[in-house]
Amino acid sequence: MKPTTVSTLHQWKQQGRKFASITAYDFSFAKLFADEGVDVLLVGDSLGMVVQGHDSTLPVTVADIAYHTQAVRRGSPGSLLLADLPFMSYATPEQTFESAAQLMRAGANMVKLEGGKWLAETVKQLTERAVPVCGHLGLTPQSVNIFGGYKVQGRASADADRLLEDALALEAAGMQLLVLECVPVALAQRITEALTIPTIGIGAGNVTDGQILVMHDAFGITGGHIPKFAKNFLAEAGDIRAAVRQYVAEVAAGSYPAEQHSFQ
């Protein structure tokens, strides 16, 4: 099969074709996801919580992400594979370049980083050095201690305007993809329509170009608090493969996320 690339996603945005993506951390699930039609995978620093058992993403290292990226790449050689730059792994230009190089050598097609327009120069420098960048705005888990918890972002008018400005500045710097997490649907729509690059939502309604879920949320095996935007596809489908196919189909049809999974 023809590999999925960032150009593929840009084409899908122009066509109005919605796509599903999901986190993956190992060979077996990466292969299963690819077999069942998921074209975009993320090795997320969420592994700190769902794989390693930490209470946040902060303890995750570049070496952790690189290890799992290698495994996921072997399971899904044709997917567009994103890898998270973990907490404080892009604090200086030199550190950013080395961190990104490790993840690209491990098999990533693109690195993902969290933050607003203060990262514009970082995005520009990575892009100039042949490292594609996915941004992440809204609820950025690495900033949990600044936010005082995992809270919806962009509800106030000034905050919404700031997030839109951040998105436009990062796109101008070279960002090619943007994750919007836990923002009101109206704001997600504003940003998606303002950008020429694709947006991927998680807790941002069905107005973004794509959707992403942590795989544990999609299968109902998340411990503790279950996010409002999560849906247990496995409970409905009864089989993991069927659950993945249902997730892909509902995203494509725009029926997931529904109103009960979204923030107003």
C-alpha positions as CSV (number, residue, x, y, z in Angstrom):
1,M,0.0,0.0,0.0
2,K,1.1,3.6,-0.6
3,P,2.5,5.1,2.6
4,T,0.5,7.9,4.3
5,T,2.4,11.2,4.3
6,V,1.7,14.7,5.6
7,S,0.9,15.6,2.0
8,T,-1.8,12.9,2.1
9,L,-3.4,14.6,5.1
10,H,-3.3,18.0,3.4
11,Q,-5.1,16.5,0.4
12,W,-7.7,15.0,2.7
13,K,-8.3,18.3,4.3
14,Q,-9.0,19.9,0.9
15,Q,-11.3,17.1,0.1
16,G,-13.2,17.3,3.4
17,R,-12.2,13.7,4.2
18,K,-12.0,13.1,8.0
19,F,-9.4,10.7,9.3
20,A,-8.9,8.7,12.5
21,S,-5.6,8.4,14.4
22,I,-4.7,6.6,17.6
23,T,-1.8,6.2,20.0
24,A,0.3,3.1,19.7
25,Y,3.2,1.9,21.8
26,D,4.2,-1.6,20.5
27,F,4.5,-3.7,17.4
28,S,1.4,-5.8,17.7
29,F,-1.1,-3.0,18.2
30,A,0.6,-0.9,15.5
31,K,0.1,-3.7,13.0
32,L,-3.5,-4.2,14.1
33,F,-4.3,-0.6,13.7
34,A,-2.7,-0.4,10.3
35,D,-4.5,-3.5,9.2
36,E,-7.9,-2.1,10.2
37,G,-7.5,1.2,8.4
38,V,-5.8,3.7,10.9
39,D,-3.3,5.6,8.7
40,V,-1.9,8.0,11.4
41,L,-0.3,6.8,14.6
42,L,1.2,8.7,17.6
43,V,3.8,7.4,20.0
44,G,2.6,9.8,22.7
45,D,4.2,10.7,26.0
46,S,0.8,9.4,27.3
47,L,2.8,6.2,27.6
48,G,4.1,7.6,30.9
49,M,0.6,7.2,32.4
50,V,-0.9,4.3,30.5
51,V,2.2,2.1,30.1
52,Q,4.6,3.2,32.8
53,G,2.0,4.0,35.5
54,H,3.0,7.6,36.3
55,D,0.5,10.2,37.4
56,S,1.5,12.6,34.5
57,T,3.5,12.6,31.3
58,L,6.4,14.5,32.8
59,P,8.8,11.5,33.7
60,V,8.9,10.3,30.1
61,T,12.3,10.6,28.3
62,V,13.4,10.9,24.7
63,A,14.9,7.4,25.1
64,D,11.4,6.0,26.1
65,I,9.7,7.6,23.1
66,A,12.5,6.4,20.7
67,Y,12.2,2.8,22.0
68,H,8.5,2.6,21.4
69,T,8.8,4.5,18.1
70,Q,11.1,1.7,16.8
71,A,8.6,-0.9,17.8
72,V,5.6,0.9,16.3
73,R,7.4,1.6,13.1
74,R,8.2,-2.2,12.6
75,G,4.5,-2.9,13.1
76,S,3.2,-0.2,10.7
77,P,5.8,0.6,8.1
78,G,3.3,2.6,5.9
79,S,1.7,4.8,8.5
80,L,2.3,8.4,9.1
81,L,4.1,8.1,12.5
82,L,4.2,11.0,14.9
83,A,6.4,10.9,18.0
84,D,6.1,13.2,21.0
85,L,9.0,15.4,22.2
86,P,8.8,14.9,25.9
87,F,8.8,17.4,28.8
88,M,11.9,19.7,28.6
89,S,13.4,17.9,25.7
90,Y,13.2,21.0,23.5
91,A,14.2,23.7,25.9
92,T,17.3,24.9,23.9
93,P,18.0,24.7,20.1
94,E,20.8,22.2,20.6
95,Q,18.7,20.0,22.8
96,T,15.8,20.2,20.4
97,F,17.8,19.2,17.4
98,E,19.3,16.1,19.3
99,S,15.9,15.1,20.6
100,A,14.3,15.3,17.2
101,A,17.1,13.5,15.5
102,Q,16.8,10.6,18.0
103,L,13.1,10.2,17.2
104,M,13.5,10.6,13.5
105,R,16.2,8.0,13.5
106,A,13.9,5.7,15.4
107,G,11.4,5.8,12.6
108,A,9.2,8.9,13.2
109,N,8.0,10.9,10.2
110,M,7.2,13.9,12.4
111,V,7.7,15.2,15.9
112,K,5.0,16.7,18.1
113,L,5.6,19.5,20.6
114,E,3.3,21.4,23.0
115,G,3.1,25.1,23.2
116,G,2.1,28.4,21.5
117,K,3.7,31.0,19.4
118,W,6.8,31.2,21.7
119,L,7.7,28.0,19.9
120,A,7.6,29.6,16.4
121,E,11.4,29.9,16.1
122,T,11.8,26.3,17.3
123,V,9.3,25.1,14.6
124,K,11.1,27.2,12.0
125,Q,14.5,25.7,12.9
126,L,13.3,22.2,12.9
127,T,11.5,22.6,9.6
128,E,14.6,24.1,8.0
129,R,16.5,21.0,9.2
130,A,14.1,18.6,7.5
131,V,12.1,17.7,10.6
132,P,8.3,18.0,10.1
133,V,6.5,19.4,13.1
134,C,3.0,18.8,14.6
135,G,1.9,21.3,17.1
136,H,-0.3,20.8,20.2
137,L,-2.6,23.5,21.6
138,G,-5.3,23.7,24.2
139,L,-4.9,21.4,27.1
140,T,-1.2,20.5,26.8
141,P,-0.5,17.8,29.4
142,Q,3.1,18.8,29.9
143,S,1.8,22.1,31.4
144,V,-0.4,20.3,34.0
145,N,1.3,22.1,36.9
146,I,0.8,25.5,35.2
147,F,-2.9,24.8,34.5
148,G,-3.5,23.3,38.0
149,G,-4.9,20.2,36.5
150,Y,-6.4,18.8,33.3
151,K,-8.9,21.6,32.4
152,V,-10.7,22.7,29.2
153,Q,-8.8,25.6,27.6
154,G,-10.0,28.6,25.5
155,R,-13.5,29.1,27.0
156,A,-12.9,32.8,27.7
157,S,-12.9,35.1,24.6
158,A,-9.3,36.4,25.2
159,D,-8.0,32.8,25.7
160,A,-9.7,31.7,22.5
161,D,-8.2,34.6,20.6
162,R,-4.8,33.8,22.0
163,L,-5.0,30.1,20.9
164,L,-6.0,31.2,17.4
165,E,-3.0,33.6,17.2
166,D,-0.8,30.8,18.4
167,A,-2.1,28.4,15.7
168,L,-1.6,31.0,13.0
169,A,1.9,31.9,14.2
170,L,3.0,28.3,14.3
171,E,1.6,27.6,10.9
172,A,3.5,30.6,9.5
173,A,6.7,29.1,11.1
174,G,6.3,25.9,9.2
175,M,4.1,23.6,11.4
176,Q,2.3,21.1,9.1
177,L,-0.2,19.5,11.5
178,L,-1.9,20.6,14.7
179,V,-3.5,18.7,17.6
180,L,-6.3,20.6,19.5
181,E,-7.0,19.1,22.9
182,C,-10.0,19.9,25.2
183,V,-11.2,23.1,23.6
184,P,-14.7,24.3,22.9
185,V,-16.2,23.1,19.6
186,A,-16.7,26.7,18.3
187,L,-13.0,27.5,18.9
188,A,-11.9,24.3,17.2
189,Q,-13.9,25.2,14.2
190,R,-12.5,28.7,14.1
191,I,-8.9,27.4,14.1
192,T,-9.6,24.6,11.7
193,E,-11.1,27.0,9.2
194,A,-8.4,29.6,9.6
195,L,-5.5,27.1,9.0
196,T,-4.5,25.6,5.7
197,I,-2.9,22.7,7.5
198,P,-5.0,19.8,9.0
199,T,-6.1,19.8,12.6
200,I,-6.6,16.7,14.8
201,G,-9.0,16.9,17.7
202,I,-9.2,15.2,21.0
203,G,-12.0,16.6,23.1
204,A,-12.5,19.3,20.4
205,G,-15.7,18.1,18.7
206,N,-16.2,16.7,15.3
207,V,-15.3,19.9,13.4
208,T,-11.5,19.1,13.1
209,D,-10.0,17.4,10.1
210,G,-9.0,14.3,12.1
211,Q,-9.5,12.7,15.5
212,I,-7.1,11.0,17.9
213,L,-7.6,8.9,21.0
214,V,-5.4,7.2,23.5
215,M,-5.9,3.6,22.6
216,H,-6.7,2.7,26.2
217,D,-9.6,5.1,26.1
218,A,-10.9,3.7,22.9
219,F,-11.0,0.2,24.4
220,G,-12.3,1.1,27.9
221,I,-9.2,0.0,29.8
222,T,-8.3,3.4,31.2
223,G,-7.9,3.3,35.0
224,G,-9.4,6.0,37.2
225,H,-11.0,9.1,35.6
226,I,-12.5,8.6,32.1
227,P,-12.2,11.7,29.9
228,K,-15.5,13.2,28.7
229,F,-14.3,12.8,25.1
230,A,-13.6,9.1,25.4
231,K,-15.8,6.4,23.9
232,N,-15.5,2.7,24.6
233,F,-15.7,1.3,21.1
234,L,-14.7,-2.2,22.3
235,A,-17.9,-2.4,24.5
236,E,-20.1,-1.8,21.5
237,A,-18.1,-3.8,19.0
238,G,-17.2,-6.8,21.2
239,D,-13.9,-7.4,19.4
240,I,-10.8,-5.2,19.2
241,R,-10.5,-5.3,15.4
242,A,-14.2,-4.5,15.0
243,A,-13.8,-1.7,17.5
244,V,-11.0,-0.1,15.5
245,R,-13.0,-0.4,12.3
246,Q,-16.0,1.2,14.1
247,Y,-13.9,4.1,15.4
248,V,-12.5,4.7,11.9
249,A,-16.0,4.6,10.3
250,E,-17.6,6.9,12.9
251,V,-14.8,9.5,12.5
252,A,-15.1,9.4,8.7
253,A,-18.9,9.9,9.0
254,G,-18.6,12.7,11.6
255,S,-20.7,10.8,14.1
256,Y,-17.8,10.6,16.6
257,P,-17.2,12.6,18.6
258,A,-20.9,13.3,19.3
259,E,-22.2,16.2,21.4
260,Q,-21.8,14.3,24.7
261,H,-18.1,13.9,23.9
262,S,-17.5,17.6,23.3
263,F,-17.1,20.9,25.2
264,Q,-19.3,23.9,24.5
